[in-house]
């Protein structure tokens, strides 16, 4: 089922470093991001095959995915393990911490930033 009703509220945004297959942004490595909260009914549906892993995630799942990203940044998750069960894109860890959806230690966030 497609999302049939939704509301979006911008909660954060700005420039963050991030490697991207589209290449660097105008300020070098990274892009300007806009972060919204969404209240919706239904299920998200990728358009034209984009974002095949798109799904709604509760805070607990976000925290688990962010912890996996930190483990990957520290080298305790191998390439094969990551491909089998990835975490979050590193840039999203700081955003979801910034808007208060999860907490992460400063050490974990630094490890993630250094992995960029």
HELIX and SHEET records of a PDB file:
HELIX    1   1 UNK A   59  UNK A   73  1                                  15    
HELIX    2   2 UNK A   79  UNK A   84  1                                   6    
HELIX    3   3 UNK A   90  UNK A   98  1                                   9    
HELIX    4   4 UNK A  106  UNK A  115  1                                  10    
SHEET    1   A 2 UNK A   5  UNK A  16  0                                        
SHEET    2   A 2 UNK A  31  UNK A  41 -1                                        
END                                                                             
